[in-house]
Amino acid sequence: MIDIIYKQNFDNFLCALAYIYKNNSNFNLISLDKYAPSFITTSHNISTDLNTVKLFKEFILLNFGEEILESFYYLYVYDLNISPTLIPKYIYLLSKYGPAYYNNYSNPTICQIRKLIRKVTFEVHRFLGLIRFSQSNNFLYSFYEPDHKITTLLSSHFTDRLKNENFIIIDKKHKEALVYQNRNVSILLLDKIPTLNSLNNFYENLWKTYFENIAIPERKNLKLQNNFIPKRYKKHLIEFK
């Protein structure tokens, strides 16, 4: 068994998948930040080759379709514990049976893959409604701590709705930031999390007042509220501060 080690960027992840697909052997796929050397396996570090990335994307799109390429990205951003053999098995099944096998829920590997992807898409959908902005200088900013590396997946939603604003969305857990300035978008990796102080509390107080006054005290149900807004998210929500 060989451990395939990839770095924390999608291009390198695709190079790792291309290596697995080409060699068609028994592999473990592990990110560098989660890798622990073992005496019973050998390891192979993947280097990023942009030509390989380009060719592999074209190959996947031509032979398997956009949905499969998209599934690779969702598996890349998934950041909880995952079996190191799961994605290699997934690639093997696709190469053997073709893209239609992606809908074969009776296969345990496919079922698990679809389950992981659903978790990512659910978290993206949840945070579309849970991101709260404050103002500092000429920027709106927001902090959040998702389970997965979903900042890029939030980009189109907020750049479309706040296209005339400058804003920053900071993922404190994965130390990355979505920066939108003068209608240009960039994803930045952070060495440390910046400290930003709100300079204008008017809109924050207005939102808190709205939140408090729209509620019906007699129908207050904290258990139900926690089902929709888990406690770990509330520290970044203005209305709960």
MONORWO-V65376 format. One line per field, one symbol per residue. phi: phi as a letter, one per 20 degrees, with the letter a starting at -180 (. if undefined). psi: psi as a letter, one per 40 degrees, with the letter a starting at -180 (. if undefined). Layout:
# MONORWO-V65376
phi=???
psi=???
This chain:
# MONORWO-V65376
phi=.deeddeebfffffffffffffelcecddcfgfdfcgcfdcdcceeeecfffgfffffffffdcofffffffffffffcdfbgfeffgfffffffednffffeeffegffffgffffffffffgffffddfcdddblddebbdbcffdedgffegffeffecfeddbcddeffdlccedcblmddbddedfbefdcdfdbegffffffffffeffdgfdfbfffgffecggfeffddgfde
psi=hhhhhiifiddddddddddddddfahihhhideehhiieeiiihhhihhdddddddddddddddidddddddddddehfahhheedddddddddddeiddedegeehdddddddddddddddddddedeehhiihhbeiiiiiigidigeddeedddddddfdeihihhhhddefihhhhhfehhihhhhdihihhhheheddddddddddddeihdeehgdddddddgideddeehdee.
